[in-house]
Amino acid sequence: MTIKEAQRQTDNWIKTYGVRYFSELTNMAILTEEVGELARVMVRTYGEQSFKESDNKKNLADEMADVLWVLLCLANQTGVDLTDAFQNNLEKKTKRDAKRHQENEKLR
């Protein structure tokens, strides 16, 4: 599935099952919440914190997909083509960081 297809499928789902998009500000708050849930799984899986009983049903892939879902919603609502945005961002990073990381002694 391409990013463009994911945006289209998200829009179709919202129009079929979701009635309408939440407001942009509501979705921004939801994105923040979802990133927090992803962070909780990451810190318990790869960090020093241990899992709590309430964390047992959390799934890393599902939490990442939740973040992606809300980002796709926000992109659709605001007219952002994430395929173009990602390509432009990758080009920007390539120009800016062409040698930066390779020359970083901390990464060796």
Buried (B, 14 or more C-beta within 10 A) or exposed (E): EEBEEBBBEBBEEBEEEEEEBBEEEEBEEBBEEBBEBBEBBBEBEEEEEEEEEEBEEBEEEEBBEBBBBBBBBBBBBEEBBBBEEEEEEEEEEEEEEEEEEEEEEEEE
